[in-house]
Amino acid sequence: MAKVAFIGLGVMGYPMARHLLNKGHEVTVYNRTFAKAQTWVDTYGGRCCPTPKEAAEGQDIVFTCVGNDNDLREVVLGSDGVIHGMEKGAVLVDHTTASADVARELHQVLAEKGVDFLDAPVSGGQAGAENGVLTVMVGGDEAVFSRVKPVIEAFARCAERLGEVGAGQLTKMVNQICIAGVVQGLAEALQFARKAGLDGEKVIEVISKGAAQSWQMENRYKTMWGQSYDFGFAVDWMRKDLGIALEEARRNGSHLPLTALVDQFYSEVQGMGGNRWDTSSLLARLEKSAK
């Protein structure tokens, strides 16, 4: 069993840390709002620390799962960051969805201290985190990944190395590009079905048995049909992720016209007050424009 720290107890990190503890690992947690870390310890056990540095001291692996590039730099490189507590030979595994650039930056800085780094963004949403069935996309040294993969599997059903540092984040961008197009297509299809006077439940029951089937269809069509959008990954976070992908595309010369269009649609959802609605709320935008 490993000694681990988990930095960031948001909707993903809170259950991910719990799965590590349940698998017998020795877990220390940190959260920017200390009361949340204390609640986690009161509920599950383990211990909490008031700074990332203290949480990282003496740990084999430090996991981070925070909001964005700047949050990540702060908890890793800040005056109380984990870099000041980690020892040579330890591994930092970052589950934040961030840029490939910040992954490479942290890898370089940590390597100077003898600390290994893996960028390891996840997919599967809050439900995947709660149920311990996340998909983890990893960039970094193969030997380092092999060493920590058994620990990651505490909360993952699939954890794969895609290449060197940065490859995990680039793969997560591919993931979000795919999701954006699928959700927009599902939103348009459901609005079409409603306007055509069809029974949405029966329509989805039939077409989900064929080529149209997707995770989004299986898990979101009922809530979308019921015009309820409080069931998953928030629009604000999706726009952050799509922004990262679009910026990377500008650099590597790829063309993402559909992704850029869906990003604009999500900005309209934000304008409707839907910042914290889940990503399936693209249907709400269509229904508003149709009135």
Secondary structure, 3 states (H helix, E strand, C coil): CCEEEEECCCCCHHHHHHHHHHCCCEEEEECCCHHHHHHHHHHHCCEECCCHHHHHCCCCEEEECCCCHHHHHHHHHCCCCHHHCCCCCCEEEECCCCCHHHHHHHHHHHHCCCCEEEECCEECHHHHHHHCCEEEEEECCHHHHHHHHHHHCCCEEEEEEEECCCHHHHHHHHHHHHHHHHHHHHHHHHHHHHHCCCCHHHHHHHHCCCCCCCHHHHHHHHHHHCCCCCCCCEHHHHHHHHHHHHHHHHHHCCCCHHHHHHHHHHHHHHHCCCCCCEHHHHHHHHHHHHC
